[in-house]
Amino acid sequence: MDKGLKIEIKNITKKYGKVTILEDVNLTIEPNEFFAFLGPSGSGKTTTLRILAGLEEINNGQIFFNSKDITQSSPGSRDVAMVFQSYALYPHMSVFENISFPLKMDGVKKNQINEFVKQASQRVKIEHLLNRKPGQLSGGQQQRVALARAIVRKPKLFLLDEPLSNLDAKLRLETRVELKNLHKSLNVTTVYVTHDQEEAMTLANRIGVFLKGKLMQVGTPKEIFDNPASLDVAGFIGNPPMNLLDAEIVDGKLVVEGKLIKNYSTIFKNKKDLVVGIRPNDISLGEDGIEAKVYLIEQLGDSSIINLHINKKIVKHKTGENLTLEEGEDVKVSLNPDKIYLFDKITGLKI
Amino acid sequence: MNTINLNKKIFRNFIITFLSTFILLIWILPLIWSIFVSFKSEIEVLAYPPNVFFKPVLDNYKAAIFGSLSILSELSDSFIIASITTILTLLLSIPAAYSLARLNLFGKKKIGFYVLATQMIPPMGLVIPYYLILGKFGWLDTYHGMIIVYMTFSLPFAIWLMVSFMEDIPREMEEAAFLDKASRIKTLLYIIVPQVKGGIAVTTIFTFMNSWNEFLFAVQLSGNKVRPVTIAMYNFVSVEQTLWAKLCAAALIAMIPVIIIGLIGNNHIVKGLTLGAVKGGGRK
């Protein structure tokens, strides 16, 4: 078996007129890796995917597939397959014709086409739908046709643009597992765009976090979760994301909202303009601590999220305990000193 | 309350039905009159007051088809001109519309405006310039001369219509085709054209109908060697007399091809003209 495709993205910048969509993105995706682009809408993740596909021109930078510069290559010559968010099935063709279209364009012989289409459709379990038109299929079935059309040609690279976003919640979970299995069995470099952290965390080997047109951080799901490199990433990752509170260091002591959190002996003895990040699970309510008011309680079934007002800021506390709190009640909040993250408010970087 | 609404509804429906029947009658009366006249003898036609009951004769149709005033050669001339105009219009307008709808052409907006602007010039103002131009080339009274003149009207309309149909197709569909290794031409043939069938049907019908029915340019720019069927109606008009019955018979025969094409394409026209309104409704 030949080695998979390695992608190197170097200094990519993309502008629409004067608006910068992507700024100086650098990234290496290893062969056969399942890599997720994670970010909110408008963060540039889909644009980067489309650049990999050759559907967008770039203002600056280079892309290498296995060390070969393909920056100027046409989409068709890159040997990539893409599943669009809208699936982009050809509405006038049957499912069979849809799946066989890339083979037909590639000049594959007719009897081979039948064989390949059969294999691909069996793989995504739609072999009974081959004579239907896309308009006669449900969303989930359409999605499978789009997948089959992508895998039938056995490309070097799969690009998936929010493939699960149009499915209902139950189907999304099922398809997620199938996608993971599909990647395992095909073993092809895969780039997956999503705004859903859970999807990115469960599917990907590594994640690239996109925010405001920049690639903020690259790492394994665990690295990104445990070790967010900046305030922006910290405020985005996690469900709900990390709480961010203003803090300062006074005489080697970290102080949040007037309360001492822990002794802090670093290069700074005194420093203002700091931000403390703490995950909602690492907060506890008790007798002592920062004063807060219960604002809203969200029941999740197995756990609940308690929204607290601390100095006009909302802080989320996630707990599995059954607390008998009432909205409007005054409580005291303490932060687990071992689980806090410290950021520089001005540079946004982790300290 | 409900009964009032119901009464209102019935009243409204009545008005609509009445008005549309009235308008339809205005449209259809001359046609019905022509049909009656075409079955009368020339003497019967001039009877005053007109006879409602008369003995129908087929003489007029025989004369219009087989007689000395036969319009068969004119029918074939019209057919040649209208069908070649239609085919060329389609062949040129589809790629032209695609490039206007999708490619980043230099001066695309200006081209788009020019295409529409040609539709704004009254045909009357073009007769003499076209006469002079065709005369210079020696193309007066030729098939290709007439076809080119008709295409100057049909092409802008066809391009404008096809552009709107093509813009309705999601770009991702094409991008998917590019990634599937299809070239631009193949994408146009396999992905775009099948999805604008409605537009193609509408273009075909309108182009064929307009060039078949055209009279002004036909009478000025042709008439001896090449005689479109609209001119043939003059066969029955002379200084001494007008052969009304035969004229009507000929006119009705000349309508048949257009009616056939219209009936075949009727569904497509309605679909085509309303599809633009719902913008991609039904497609995913």
HADDOCK unambig.tbl for C-alpha pairs under 7 A between the chains (distance, minus, plus):
assign (segid A and resid 75 and name CA) (segid B and resid 178 and name CA) 6.07 0.50 0.50
assign (segid A and resid 75 and name CA) (segid B and resid 179 and name CA) 5.26 0.50 0.50
assign (segid A and resid 76 and name CA) (segid B and resid 178 and name CA) 5.49 0.50 0.50
assign (segid A and resid 76 and name CA) (segid B and resid 179 and name CA) 4.74 0.50 0.50
assign (segid A and resid 76 and name CA) (segid B and resid 180 and name CA) 6.26 0.50 0.50
assign (segid A and resid 76 and name CA) (segid B and resid 181 and name CA) 4.09 0.50 0.50
assign (segid A and resid 76 and name CA) (segid B and resid 182 and name CA) 6.91 0.50 0.50
assign (segid A and resid 77 and name CA) (segid B and resid 181 and name CA) 6.99 0.50 0.50
assign (segid A and resid 80 and name CA) (segid B and resid 179 and name CA) 6.73 0.50 0.50
assign (segid A and resid 81 and name CA) (segid B and resid 179 and name CA) 6.30 0.50 0.50
assign (segid A and resid 88 and name CA) (segid B and resid 172 and name CA) 5.75 0.50 0.50
assign (segid A and resid 88 and name CA) (segid B and resid 173 and name CA) 4.86 0.50 0.50
assign (segid A and resid 88 and name CA) (segid B and resid 176 and name CA) 6.60 0.50 0.50
assign (segid A and resid 89 and name CA) (segid B and resid 173 and name CA) 6.76 0.50 0.50
assign (segid A and resid 90 and name CA) (segid B and resid 173 and name CA) 6.67 0.50 0.50
assign (segid A and resid 90 and name CA) (segid B and resid 191 and name CA) 6.95 0.50 0.50
assign (segid A and resid 91 and name CA) (segid B and resid 283 and name CA) 6.76 0.50 0.50
assign (segid A and resid 92 and name CA) (segid B and resid 194 and name CA) 6.82 0.50 0.50
assign (segid A and resid 92 and name CA) (segid B and resid 195 and name CA) 6.66 0.50 0.50
assign (segid A and resid 102 and name CA) (segid B and resid 180 and name CA) 4.45 0.50 0.50
assign (segid A and resid 102 and name CA) (segid B and resid 181 and name CA) 6.50 0.50 0.50
assign (segid A and resid 105 and name CA) (segid B and resid 180 and name CA) 6.84 0.50 0.50
assign (segid A and resid 105 and name CA) (segid B and resid 181 and name CA) 5.87 0.50 0.50
assign (segid A and resid 105 and name CA) (segid B and resid 182 and name CA) 5.61 0.50 0.50
assign (segid A and resid 106 and name CA) (segid B and resid 181 and name CA) 6.50 0.50 0.50
assign (segid A and resid 135 and name CA) (segid B and resid 283 and name CA) 6.76 0.50 0.50
assign (segid A and resid 135 and name CA) (segid B and resid 284 and name CA) 7.00 0.50 0.50
